[in-house]
Amino acid sequence: MHPAQRIIYRYRRKRFILCIILATITFIVTLGLRYYTVQSDYKREIDTYNQRAVASLESVLEPIEVARKSLAVLTGIPCDMAQYQLREQAARLQTVRSIGLVKQGNLYCSSVFGQRDIPISQLQPSLPSMHPVMRLAIASSLLPGSPILLLWEPSSPDGQSGVIQTVNIELLAALTLKPQPPMIEKAVLNVANDYLVDKKVIQDIRPRKPGLVEHRFYSKRYPLAVVVTGPSPGAAALKSLPAQIPLAIMISLLTGYITWLATATRMSFSWEINLGMAAHEFEVFCQPLVRARDRQCIGVEILLRWKNPRQGWISPDVFIPLAEQQDLIAPLTRYVLIETVRHLHLFPSTEQFHISINVAASHFHRGVIIKDLRRYWFPYKPEQQLMLELTERDALPDMDYRIVRELHQMGVQLAIDDFGTGQSSLSYLERLNPNVLKIDKSFTAAIGTDAVNSTVTDIIIALGKRLKIALVAEGVETELQEGYLRRHGVSVLQGYLFAKPMPIADFPRWLAGDLPPPAINKEKPRSALTLR
């Protein structure tokens, strides 16, 4: 796999992993939120149900409580005089089954039976009492065996006299405490230690089933409570989760898609290049060009290296094609222009010394290269000659030759780099009118070894001479190659035989001869990190 493809694959894999992670987190968070939402809704509905049930019971008991206190003054009055009032109150209070008057522990008057003489303790062992009493009981008369709610209001200090009311609690509970499955499977009334369960009064026994929990809500006005049983809020919420999975999947997929779109720039190689330029991770190097007849340095080619702290050293063979694909070649060229201008003082200040910068043909569209030169190069009035090198792999025939003519008029020289390796065409070569043809290093390396490529080299040299275009040979590594090129009229040479690419800051030392000449490398040289 090509290094560029490898890097693109790595970035896409990172984006994909990030999308999967965020989608998974979204899925879990969505289900978690739904879990806590359903749990909270369940608790709120339970509380609402209990409050409503208790409020209903209180609203029924309130008029009974008022009537009970007003009836207490009737105790001691003969039954024939009090019975009418008792019946009137019982009729007015629809939930009251009967009202009785007790004097000295005897029930002597009833709203239903009239005159009576029965010890109240025989009917209700807990009565009489010095304190008001509310309790659940089983009726012994008037529908015997049915549950009732007893209300006792003492009218004498010793508690032997008072008013007793029986409330039809079975009907009241049936209307007030209706279950609401699946959250509320059963609701019961609790008074003191008694529970009204399925028309029965049960003492100290709380009905339970496996997996169910109780919720108890006390009245603030009366000694009663409503107890509901149902699944725990957590269990109910957990049971509802499968129904929430489709929504969670949709939200997680949407999150993953949005993440993929949002990271298209930030988690891409284009973002790395922009970040690298902003952080000055790109380093500008240069390689000298020497005159063939005397090895005198007459110029330099500006090269670009990238030490990415996240990826390590990245070859131009990787980042340049990617930059071309993502329209970042022009920003990289501007970066090179800016960095070169900053170091102009390190080069000989003479117009005979030229500085070559590689430029893509796409940078010529709509005159962008001219605008950039006017903004980043010419305002500094450099003495050195500027040369723009165009690579043949670019679509040179599609270039706007009006821009080329304007560059010539501005005094900018043009060179075709790697000549002979791309789409050679004499017609566009004539229209482009370049000042220099640079012979690719593959042809230079073939001198004395490969008959075919040596013949192509001779043809390129002859073509340059015929069109009166200066020639520069790249990749010169041996004295044999140097001698051959010099004898055949190539005037400028570039290669490891004279100097390797070096940081611009080292160029003055090399020019002064303080740096030792590079050793002749008989092995295949490493490719220079060139802006191509």
Phi, psi and omega per residue, in radians:
M1 nan 2.378 3.127
H2 -1.107 2.510 -3.136
P3 -0.952 -0.686 3.127
A4 -1.095 -0.749 3.106
Q5 -1.128 -0.620 3.129
R6 -1.116 -0.748 -3.136
I7 -1.181 -0.761 3.106
I8 -1.054 -0.748 3.109
Y9 -1.058 -0.720 -3.127
R10 -1.110 -0.757 3.127
Y11 -1.168 -0.704 3.117
R12 -1.146 -0.654 3.120
R13 -1.131 -0.710 3.089
K14 -1.071 -0.779 3.126
R15 -1.085 -0.752 -3.127
F16 -1.109 -0.768 3.132
I17 -1.093 -0.755 3.121
L18 -1.076 -0.739 3.126
C19 -1.096 -0.735 3.127
I20 -1.109 -0.746 -3.124
I21 -1.112 -0.836 -3.122
L22 -1.163 -0.654 3.103
A23 -1.132 -0.710 3.119
T24 -1.144 -0.762 3.108
I25 -1.078 -0.742 3.124
T26 -1.077 -0.733 3.120
F27 -1.043 -0.824 -3.113
I28 -1.168 -0.773 -3.128
V29 -1.117 -0.712 3.131
T30 -1.071 -0.825 3.107
L31 -1.120 -0.669 3.109
G32 -1.101 -0.766 3.117
L33 -1.123 -0.726 3.097
R34 -1.107 -0.659 3.111
Y35 -1.058 -0.880 -3.122
Y36 -1.227 -0.551 3.095
T37 -1.146 -0.842 3.121
V38 -1.104 -0.686 3.125
Q39 -1.098 -0.767 3.122
S40 -1.153 -0.723 3.107
D41 -1.075 -0.693 3.140
Y42 -1.096 -0.836 3.136
K43 -1.068 -0.726 -3.123
R44 -1.137 -0.704 3.128
E45 -1.183 -0.656 3.080
I46 -1.080 -0.827 -3.134
D47 -1.102 -0.720 3.130
T48 -1.095 -0.751 3.128
Y49 -1.078 -0.830 -3.121
N50 -1.108 -0.768 -3.139
Q51 -1.094 -0.739 3.132
R52 -1.140 -0.726 -3.141
A53 -1.129 -0.798 3.138
V54 -1.131 -0.713 3.138
A55 -1.105 -0.662 3.109
S56 -1.128 -0.770 3.120
L57 -1.108 -0.723 3.141
E58 -1.128 -0.693 -3.137
S59 -1.139 -0.526 3.103
V60 -1.351 -0.684 -3.069
L61 -1.360 -0.385 -3.086
E62 -1.049 -0.888 3.122
P63 -1.167 -0.525 3.080
I64 -1.153 -0.685 3.118
E65 -1.119 -0.732 3.115
V66 -1.128 -0.783 -3.140
A67 -1.123 -0.666 -3.112
R68 -1.081 -0.696 -3.138
K69 -1.257 -0.615 3.127
S70 -1.274 -0.482 3.133
L71 -1.367 -0.272 -3.104
A72 -1.079 -0.426 -3.125
V73 -1.296 -0.240 -3.116
L74 -1.433 -0.256 -3.123
T75 -1.079 2.304 -3.101
G76 1.725 -0.359 3.081
I77 -1.333 2.419 3.133
P78 -0.931 2.545 -3.042
C79 -1.080 -0.660 -3.092
D80 -1.145 -0.396 3.110
M81 -1.553 -0.513 -3.039
A82 -1.676 -0.303 -2.999
Q83 -1.095 -0.638 -3.114
Y84 -1.078 -0.756 -3.137
Q85 -1.164 -0.632 3.119
L86 -1.115 -0.776 -3.134
R87 -1.167 -0.643 3.133
E88 -1.090 -0.786 3.136
Q89 -1.156 -0.703 3.131
A90 -1.105 -0.660 3.112
A91 -1.215 -0.649 -3.128
R92 -1.208 -0.705 3.127
L93 -1.592 1.653 -2.956
Q94 -1.119 -0.475 -3.110
T95 -1.483 -0.168 -3.129
V96 -1.443 2.201 3.140
R97 -1.433 -0.740 3.121
S98 -2.739 2.748 3.080
I99 -2.229 2.310 -3.140
G100 -2.248 2.608 3.094
L101 -1.863 2.352 -3.108
V102 -2.097 2.285 3.088
K103 -2.310 2.196 -3.133
Q104 0.912 0.721 3.054
G105 1.445 -0.014 -3.132
N106 -1.935 2.347 3.020
L107 -1.403 1.897 -3.032
Y108 -1.919 -0.148 -3.126
C109 -2.635 2.373 -3.126
S110 -2.297 2.493 3.106
S111 -1.188 -0.326 -3.121
V112 -1.721 -0.859 -3.024
F113 -1.719 -0.149 -3.126
G114 1.330 -2.330 -3.072
Q115 -1.139 2.292 3.094
R116 -2.520 2.889 3.092
D117 -2.633 1.366 -3.069
I118 -2.307 2.278 3.054
P119 -1.018 2.252 -3.105
I120 -1.110 -0.457 -3.133
S121 -1.177 -0.412 3.087
Q122 -1.242 -0.558 3.132
L123 -1.453 -0.729 -3.140
Q124 -2.424 1.838 -3.032
P125 -1.017 -0.435 -3.090
S126 -1.409 -0.086 -3.115
L127 -1.970 2.694 0.001
P128 -1.333 2.985 -3.104
S129 -2.545 2.599 3.123
M130 -1.297 -0.269 -3.073
H131 -2.075 2.702 3.070
P132 -1.018 2.498 -3.089
V133 -2.258 2.413 2.983
M134 -2.345 2.151 -3.113
R135 -2.720 2.767 3.064
L136 -1.530 2.519 -3.136
A137 -2.646 3.061 3.079
I138 -1.918 2.243 -3.094
A139 -1.139 2.411 3.084
S140 -1.808 -0.185 3.067
S141 -2.529 2.879 -3.058
L142 0.929 1.527 -3.059
L143 1.065 1.098 -3.132
P144 -0.993 2.522 3.124
G145 1.544 -0.149 3.104
S146 -1.508 2.583 -3.120
P147 -1.287 2.512 3.106
I148 -2.410 2.838 3.039
L149 -1.961 2.074 -3.129
L150 -1.620 2.342 3.069
L151 -2.160 2.037 -3.121
W152 -1.965 2.286 3.101
E153 -2.217 1.898 3.139
P154 -1.220 2.539 3.107
S155 -2.054 -0.062 3.132
S156 -2.186 2.667 -3.103
P157 -1.030 -0.590 -3.117
D158 -1.454 -0.063 3.085
G159 1.320 0.155 -3.123
Q160 -1.455 -0.241 3.141
S161 -2.144 2.618 3.132
G162 2.961 -2.967 -3.112
V163 -2.046 2.325 3.074
I164 -2.071 2.282 3.121
Q165 -2.124 2.425 3.043
T166 -1.978 2.251 -3.081
V167 -1.889 2.409 3.112
N168 -1.305 1.325 -3.005
I169 -1.234 -0.395 -3.124
E170 -1.098 -0.822 3.124
L171 -1.174 -0.732 -3.131
L172 -1.088 -0.765 -3.140
A173 -1.167 -0.656 -3.141
A174 -1.113 -0.632 -3.141
L175 -1.371 -0.580 -3.015
T176 -1.610 -0.643 -2.984
L177 -1.901 0.952 3.086
K178 -1.363 2.275 3.086
P179 -1.118 2.676 3.093
Q180 -2.291 1.321 -3.123
P181 -1.102 2.682 0.057
P182 -1.561 -0.101 -3.076
M183 -1.266 -0.694 -3.104
I184 -2.123 1.861 -3.127
E185 -1.499 -0.512 -3.130
K186 -2.696 2.494 3.068
A187 -2.296 2.278 -3.096
V188 -2.251 2.752 3.101
L189 -1.714 2.328 3.117
N190 -2.073 2.127 3.052
V191 -2.209 2.066 -3.044
A192 0.980 -2.113 3.140
N193 -1.785 0.218 -3.081
D194 -1.873 2.555 -3.131
Y195 -2.225 2.351 3.072
L196 -1.636 1.881 -3.055
V197 -2.267 2.050 3.069
D198 0.873 0.907 3.091
K199 1.137 0.310 3.100
K200 -2.199 2.594 3.072
V201 -1.778 2.046 -3.088
I202 -2.030 2.325 -3.113
Q203 -1.731 2.281 3.015
D204 0.995 0.446 3.096
I205 -2.211 2.120 3.134
R206 -1.880 2.028 -3.082
P207 -1.176 2.282 -3.136
R208 -2.432 2.685 3.015
K209 -2.271 2.688 3.114
P210 -1.023 2.366 3.106
G211 1.508 -0.063 3.141
L212 -1.845 2.677 3.101
V213 -2.239 2.798 -3.128
E214 -1.805 2.538 3.025
H215 -2.230 2.156 -3.034
R216 -2.047 2.363 3.138
F217 -2.311 2.062 -3.055
Y218 -1.602 2.549 2.999
S219 -1.367 2.463 3.114
K220 -1.508 -0.137 -3.066
R221 -1.972 -0.458 -3.061
Y222 -2.312 2.695 -3.105
P223 -1.381 1.087 3.129
L224 -2.478 2.849 3.122
A225 -2.565 2.708 3.024
V226 -1.866 2.245 -3.131
V227 -2.067 2.103 3.106
V228 -1.989 2.556 3.087
T229 -2.116 2.494 3.136
G230 -3.073 3.138 3.103
P231 -1.118 2.660 3.107
S232 -1.118 2.683 3.111
P233 -0.958 -0.691 3.125
G234 -1.132 -0.753 -3.141
A235 -1.148 -0.700 3.127
A236 -1.141 -0.718 3.123
A237 -1.167 -0.701 3.132
L238 -1.125 -0.647 3.138
K239 -1.166 -0.480 -3.111
S240 -1.490 -0.175 -3.047
L241 -1.072 -0.724 -3.139
P242 -0.943 -0.574 3.125
A243 -1.264 -0.310 -3.126
Q244 -1.598 -0.167 -3.063
I245 -1.071 -0.793 3.120
P246 -0.989 -0.730 3.113
L247 -1.124 -0.752 3.136
A248 -1.092 -0.680 3.125
I249 -1.136 -0.755 3.140
M250 -1.085 -0.778 -3.128
I251 -1.159 -0.714 -3.136
S252 -1.163 -0.700 3.095
L253 -1.120 -0.712 3.101
L254 -1.110 -0.718 3.100
T255 -1.085 -0.775 3.113
G256 -1.074 -0.718 -3.140
Y257 -1.157 -0.768 3.123
I258 -1.102 -0.693 3.110
T259 -1.098 -0.726 3.124
W260 -1.066 -0.731 3.123
L261 -1.222 -0.714 -3.071
A262 -1.190 -0.534 -3.105
T263 -1.629 0.089 -3.118
A264 -1.018 -0.589 3.134
T265 -1.656 -0.873 -3.026
R266 -1.147 -0.687 3.142
M267 -1.794 0.898 3.122
S268 -2.338 2.890 -3.133
F269 -1.181 -0.511 3.094
S270 -1.096 -0.669 3.079
W271 -1.124 -0.673 3.114
E272 -1.091 -0.736 -3.141
I273 -1.126 -0.808 3.117
N274 -1.078 -0.736 3.099
L275 -1.115 -0.697 3.125
G276 -1.097 -0.695 3.089
M277 -1.180 -0.722 -3.136
A278 -1.135 -0.613 -3.106
A279 -1.617 0.098 -3.130
H280 0.964 0.748 3.068
E281 -1.369 -0.389 3.095
F282 -1.383 2.368 -3.102
E283 -2.060 2.316 -3.117
V284 -1.599 2.153 3.076
F285 -1.957 3.021 3.048
C286 -2.513 2.682 3.036
Q287 -2.261 2.184 -3.070
P288 -1.158 2.656 2.976
L289 -2.029 2.272 -3.035
V290 -2.045 2.633 3.079
R291 -1.303 2.358 -3.003
A292 -1.131 -0.647 -2.993
R293 -1.303 -0.495 -3.076
D294 -2.383 0.119 -3.135
R295 1.027 0.475 3.098
Q296 -1.411 2.300 -3.141
C297 -1.262 2.140 -3.121
I298 -2.054 0.033 3.129
G299 3.048 3.137 3.118
V300 -2.448 2.663 2.958
E301 -1.839 2.236 -3.136
I302 -1.416 2.247 -3.116
L303 -2.088 2.812 -3.077
L304 -2.225 2.296 3.051
R305 -2.135 2.668 -3.107
W306 -2.338 2.003 3.022
K307 -1.816 1.663 -3.114
N308 -1.460 2.086 -3.118
P309 -1.143 -0.284 -3.140
R310 -1.673 -0.451 -3.081
Q311 -2.088 -0.179 -3.034
G312 1.497 -2.854 3.120
W313 -1.177 2.253 3.131
I314 -2.037 2.180 -3.093
S315 -1.245 2.573 3.034
P316 -1.042 -0.490 3.085
D317 -1.057 -0.316 3.119
V318 -1.702 -0.983 -2.968
F319 -1.394 -0.418 3.129
I320 -1.216 -0.860 3.077
P321 -1.030 -0.655 3.113
L322 -1.177 -0.685 3.104
A323 -1.122 -0.635 3.098
E324 -1.149 -0.707 -3.135
Q325 -1.139 -0.569 -3.018
Q326 -1.872 0.355 3.047
D327 1.009 0.725 3.122
L328 -2.007 0.123 3.116
I329 -1.149 -0.738 -3.141
A330 -1.076 -0.823 3.066
P331 -1.033 -0.643 3.102
L332 -1.151 -0.702 3.111
T333 -1.123 -0.698 3.074
R334 -1.073 -0.698 3.111
Y335 -1.051 -0.761 3.128
V336 -1.120 -0.751 3.112
L337 -1.028 -0.821 -3.110
I338 -1.099 -0.783 -3.119
E339 -1.196 -0.628 3.124
T340 -1.159 -0.763 3.124
V341 -1.050 -0.631 3.137
R342 -1.124 -0.422 -3.090
H343 -1.962 0.326 -3.120
L344 -1.038 -0.536 -3.096
H345 -1.160 -0.249 -3.132
L346 -1.465 -0.208 -3.121
F347 -1.817 2.697 3.085
P348 -0.995 2.285 -3.097
S349 -1.553 1.321 3.119
T350 -2.590 2.590 -3.111
E351 -1.291 -0.215 3.059
Q352 -1.352 -0.218 3.116
F353 -1.713 2.159 -3.093
H354 -1.982 2.611 3.121
I355 -2.033 2.094 -3.096
S356 -1.734 2.301 3.101
I357 -2.234 2.288 3.140
N358 -1.321 2.346 -3.123
V359 -2.358 2.370 3.099
A360 -1.417 2.620 3.141
A361 -1.081 -0.519 3.133
S362 -1.105 -0.390 3.132
H363 -1.259 -0.244 -3.128
F364 -1.477 -0.267 -3.074
H365 -1.054 2.307 3.095
R366 1.007 0.437 3.053
G367 1.220 0.407 -3.114
V368 -1.090 -0.671 -3.116
I369 -1.099 -0.629 3.120
I370 -1.176 -0.756 3.097
K371 -1.051 -0.719 -3.123
D372 -1.194 -0.689 3.108
L373 -1.123 -0.712 3.118
R374 -1.167 -0.434 -3.120
R375 -1.615 -0.667 -2.997
Y376 -1.913 -0.244 -3.064
W377 -2.036 -1.074 -3.011
F378 -1.127 -0.541 3.110
P379 -1.017 -0.348 -3.106
Y380 -1.639 -0.012 3.076
K381 0.819 1.017 3.141
P382 -1.201 2.495 3.086
E383 -1.352 -0.510 -3.073
Q384 -1.218 2.669 3.104
Q385 -1.414 2.255 3.117
L386 -1.620 2.315 3.081
M387 -2.218 2.252 3.093
L388 -1.766 2.200 -3.130
E389 -1.771 2.219 3.122
L390 -1.888 2.322 3.109
T391 -1.570 2.531 -3.086
E392 -1.242 -0.300 -3.140
R393 -1.239 -0.314 3.037
D394 -1.289 2.824 -3.107
A395 -1.393 1.267 -3.104
L396 -1.058 -0.667 3.134
P397 -1.080 -0.373 -3.114
D398 -1.548 0.029 -3.093
M399 -1.224 2.685 3.082
D400 -1.494 1.860 -3.052
Y401 -1.261 -0.234 3.007
R402 -1.154 -0.641 3.086
I403 -1.147 -0.675 3.120
V404 -1.071 -0.796 3.134
R405 -1.083 -0.685 3.141
E406 -1.156 -0.627 3.091
L407 -1.131 -0.725 3.085
H408 -1.051 -0.715 3.140
Q409 -1.151 -0.507 3.114
M410 -1.399 -0.087 3.118
G411 1.567 0.227 3.122
V412 -1.585 2.273 3.107
Q413 -1.554 2.669 3.139
L414 -2.095 2.460 3.075
A415 -2.294 2.536 3.028
I416 -1.748 2.034 -3.075
D417 -1.490 2.668 3.092
D418 0.922 0.731 -3.071
F419 -1.118 2.416 3.132
G420 1.721 -0.166 -3.119
T421 -1.799 -0.150 -3.082
G422 -2.012 -2.445 -3.067
Q423 -1.633 1.402 -3.107
S424 -1.186 2.313 3.127
S425 -2.602 2.085 -3.124
L426 -1.126 -0.522 -3.093
S427 -1.163 -0.887 -3.132
Y428 -1.275 -0.445 3.086
L429 -1.117 -0.673 3.125
E430 -1.216 -0.709 -3.134
R431 -1.238 -0.613 3.137
L432 -1.227 -0.546 3.103
N433 0.890 1.043 -3.109
P434 -1.287 2.709 3.082
N435 -1.475 -0.478 -3.019
V436 -2.446 2.466 2.912
L437 -1.956 2.215 3.121
K438 -1.776 2.064 -3.124
I439 -1.310 2.197 -3.087
D440 -1.087 2.589 -3.073
K441 -1.141 -0.372 3.107
S442 -1.156 -0.572 3.093
F443 -1.344 -0.614 3.090
T444 -1.135 -0.715 -3.119
A445 -1.157 -0.376 -3.089
A446 -1.455 -0.127 -3.105
I447 -1.084 2.171 3.114
G448 1.394 0.013 -3.101
T449 -2.214 -0.809 -3.027
D450 -1.985 1.991 -3.055
A451 -1.123 -0.673 -3.100
V452 -1.151 -0.943 -3.111
N453 -1.155 -0.542 3.082
S454 -1.124 -0.664 3.102
T455 -1.127 -0.718 3.099
V456 -1.096 -0.677 3.116
T457 -1.063 -0.773 3.118
D458 -1.084 -0.653 3.137
I459 -1.154 -0.731 3.139
I460 -1.119 -0.713 3.132
I461 -1.122 -0.760 3.131
A462 -1.113 -0.659 3.121
L463 -1.115 -0.758 3.115
G464 -1.076 -0.742 3.122
K465 -1.128 -0.703 -3.095
R466 -1.140 -0.684 -3.126
L467 -1.570 0.011 -3.141
K468 1.020 0.824 3.090
I469 -1.954 2.311 3.136
A470 -1.126 2.599 -3.099
L471 -2.053 2.422 3.043
V472 -2.226 2.232 3.124
A473 -1.757 2.207 3.109
E474 -1.664 2.787 3.007
G475 1.241 0.509 3.112
V476 -1.316 2.105 -3.069
E477 -2.189 -0.298 -3.105
T478 -2.211 2.738 3.099
E479 -1.190 -0.483 3.075
L480 -1.086 -0.789 3.111
Q481 -1.130 -0.718 3.136
E482 -1.055 -0.824 -3.105
G483 -1.128 -0.707 3.140
Y484 -1.088 -0.820 -3.102
L485 -1.162 -0.699 -3.138
R486 -1.143 -0.712 -3.119
R487 -1.174 -0.518 -3.104
H488 -1.610 0.173 2.975
G489 1.601 0.217 3.047
V490 -1.373 2.098 -2.951
S491 -1.541 -0.439 -3.075
V492 -2.233 2.398 -3.092
L493 -2.176 2.659 -3.131
Q494 -2.581 2.320 3.110
G495 2.870 3.137 -3.084
Y496 -1.179 -0.333 3.110
L497 -1.070 -0.520 -3.083
F498 -1.825 -0.773 -3.131
A499 -2.950 2.483 3.015
K500 -1.504 2.854 3.028
P501 -0.983 2.397 -3.061
M502 -2.420 2.692 3.001
P503 -0.992 2.523 -3.102
I504 -1.004 -0.592 -3.121
A505 -1.099 -0.399 3.139
D506 -1.528 -0.162 -3.053
F507 -1.075 -0.786 3.139
P508 -1.005 -0.667 3.111
R509 -1.144 -0.720 3.113
W510 -1.129 -0.736 -3.118
L511 -1.122 -0.581 3.137
A512 -1.426 -0.081 3.124
G513 1.473 0.201 -3.138
D514 -1.363 -0.362 3.109
L515 -1.635 2.373 3.126
P516 -1.177 2.573 3.116
P517 -1.131 2.611 -3.119
P518 -1.184 2.519 3.083
A519 -1.219 2.494 3.129
I520 -1.186 2.113 -3.084
N521 -1.701 1.950 -3.132
K522 -1.408 -0.247 3.097
E523 -1.449 2.963 3.127
K524 -1.164 2.134 -3.063
P525 -1.231 2.733 3.022
R526 -1.322 2.557 -3.127
S527 -1.238 2.356 3.096
A528 -1.208 2.559 3.128
L529 -1.414 1.522 -3.016
T530 -1.843 2.530 3.090
L531 -1.324 1.479 -3.108
R532 -2.389 nan nan
